[in-house]
Amino acid sequence: MASSDGRIVWNHSTHLPGLIPILQELVKVDGIRTITPAVLSTARSNAQQMRIKVSVPINGGFKLIARKGKTAQEVFVLTTLDKPTLEQAIATALG
């Protein structure tokens, strides 16, 4: 299941604390080509643990929402994986 052709795009200087190590595990999964962390925002509710949810399909992949504390961050994943397989890969990366 491990591959080395995926990559993480570093276009923002700030990321959700603890997100990058999870994305580094996720990018090793076959079928995941590019992961791009995007906009940080403030959420109303407080997520004690890191949570990553598949939000909506995008052209060539999915938009994810990562949440921890009162902070949320969009993450774009370009992948050939279907939604259930991607959700399983995220669950594995989260440990």
Helices and strands as residue ranges (DSSP letters): E 7-8, H 19-26, E 32-58, E 61-79, H 83-94
